[in-house]
């Protein structure tokens, strides 16, 4: 068994996403744009774009808007050129934070990220200072009440690396990046409904924070998430 608040953290994050759907759409459009420009607009040949489109659908983005942005990215229209930059830092209690951004102005972005960290009790780290504490992998989350035996059987048979059961009843399936889609398809075929399916940077070890420290860490994460250029945030704080 591992972790005790994963479901609460997932629900909190989803709640914030629902509140800020416009901003979520903006981030997804950036991801679609970069993925399509890098490897083309064919979903069958572009796994990154395929995941971005799935994320767009989950966020209730209209199909015509998805298609428009793919066509725009793969056409010859002039547009903003985005650069992907990852920043590493520390939060409350030394918790590790990875901040993935997509920006057309790296000077603005680094200034905003550093200011947010410094103002709310964190600090910027150097490249490589915390990323080693995370694993790049596929992650499938199943809600409390899902059959652990059924998930275990389907996931391991499909090639998953690990299946973890958490104290709050959440079941977490970990996959290699290359196996993510095949494992997800096998679990879907088994009739298992996934609450969250992402390619992520998963923390290897958690830093437990409670009380005021947990509240301060959540505030820091919320401020970082509100920055326009921030795409994803990964951290190892167990709030």
N, C-alpha and C positions, 0 to 999 in steps of 0.2 A: 504494500500500500504506500502511496506517496501523496503529499500535499493535502490540504484540507479546505482550500477556498477557491479551487480552480473554477467551479461552476459559477460562483459569485463574481469572480473576476471576468469571466466570459460574458455574463449577463450585463455587468456594468459597462463593458466595452460596447456591446451591441446596443445598449440603451443610448450611449453617447453617439453612436453612429446614426441611429434613428433620428436623434435630435438635430444632427448636422448633415442631413442627406445631401444637400447642395455641395458641401465641401467634400464629402465622400465621392460624389460623382466627379468632381474636378480632379481628384487624385486618381481615380480609375481611368479617366480620359487620358491623363498624362501617361499612365502605365500602358494603355492601349496604343497610344501614339509611339512611344519609344519601342515597344515590342514589335509593332507592325513595321516601323521604319528599319529596325535591325534585321528582321528575318522574314518580312513579307506578310501579306494579309490572309494567307491560307491557314485556317485554323488547324487543319490536319497535319501541317508541316511545321507549325510554330507553337510548341507547348506553352511558352510564356504568354503568348497572345491568347491561347485557349483558356488559360487560367484567369487572365484579366477579363475576358468576356464572361466567364462563369461568375466572377465576382461582380461584374456589372449587372448581370441578370439577378443575382441575389440581392442587389441593392435596388431592384425594380427600375433599372434604366431601360427606357423604351428601345426596342430592337432597331428602329430606324436611326436612333441617335448613335447606337453602337456601330451600325454599318457606316454611317456618315463619317465617324471618326476614324474608322479603319481605312475607308476610301481616301479620306483627306491625308492620312499619314503615308499611304503608299502611292499617292499621286505626286504631282509636281508643284502643288500649291506651296507658296511661301508661307512659312509659319515660324513659330517660336522653336528654337532648338534647345532641348533640355539636356542637362548633364546630371548624371547620377553620382551622388557623393554620400559616403557613409561617415558619420562622426561617431566617436566613442567617448564615453564619459562616465561619471559616477554620480549616483544619487544619494539619498539619505542612507546613513549607515554603511556607506561604501558599496551600495548596490550597483551592479554593472548595467550600463545602458548603451544600446546601439540605436542610432538615429539615422534612418535611411531617408535621404532627401532627393528631390528631382527639381532642378533649378535652372533658370536662365541667367542667374547672377550669383555666382558663388561668394562674392564679397558680402553681399546682403545676407545670404543664408547663414554663413558661418557667424556673422555678427549677431544675428537673431538667436541662433542656437546657443551661442556662448552666453549671451545676456540672460536667456531664460534659465540656463543651468545655474549661473552665478547668483541670480536674484532669488532663486527658490531652493538654495541649499545644496546644489550640486556643483560639479566643475567639469570642464572639458579635459579629456584624456588625450594622449598621443595615439597615433595610428598603431594598432596592435596591442594596445594596453588592456583591452577587455574582450576583444572578439574571440580569443582562445577559450573563453568560458561558455561559448555557444556552439551548437552543432547545426549545420545547414542540413535540413531534412524535411520530409513530408510529415504532416501531422493531421490526424483525423480524430475528432472529438465526438464522443457519444454521450448523450444525456443520462443522468441518473435514472435507473430503472431498466436500462438496456441490458440484455442478456450477455453477461461476461463470457460465458462459455461459447455462445454463438459468434461473438466478435473474435474471440481467441482462435477458434477453429478456422473461420473464413480468412482472417488476416494472416495467420502464419502459413496457411496453405497457399496463399497468394504471394508470399514472399516478404511479408512485413518483417522489420528488424525486431520490434518489441511491442508488447501490449501491456499497458500500465493501468492499474486500478487505483483510484484515488479515494480518500476517506469519505468524500462527499458523494460517492457513487459514480463520478465521471469515469469513463473509460477512454484511454488515450492510445492511439495506434501510431507508432513511429515507423517511417519507411525511408529507404534511400531515395534520393531525388529521382533517379531513373525509374524507380518502381512505384512512385506515388500514384500515377493514374491507373495502373493495373490493379493495385491493391484497392483503391477506391471503387473501381468498377466491380471487383469481386465482392466487396462488402455491400455495395448497392444491389447487386444481383441476389445477395442472400437476404434481401428485404430489410437491411439495417439502415435506419435513417440517420445520417450524419448531421450533427449540429454545427460543425465547423470543419472545413477541409482547406488546408493551406500549405504552401511551401514556406517554411519559416526558419528563423534562427532560434533554436530552442535552447534555453539555459540548461547547462549541465548540472548546476547546483544552485539551490535557492538561498537567498538571504531573508530570513524571517523578520518582518517588521510589524509592530503592533502599536496600538494607541496613537499618540501624537506623531510618532515617526511614520506610521502607515498613512496618516492623513496628509502629512507633509509630502511624502513620496507621491501619493495620488495627485496632489495639487501640481507637483512638478511635471508629472506625466501628462496631466490635462493641459497645462500651459504649452508643453512641447507639441502635443497633438494639434493644438490650435494654430500653430505656425503654418502659414500658407504653403511653404515649400516642403514640409515634412510629409513623407509618404507612409512610413511604417516606423514603429518604435518597438524594440525588443528589450526586455529587462529580466533580471533574475530575482526581483523582489517578490516575496510571498506575503501579500498584504492581508 
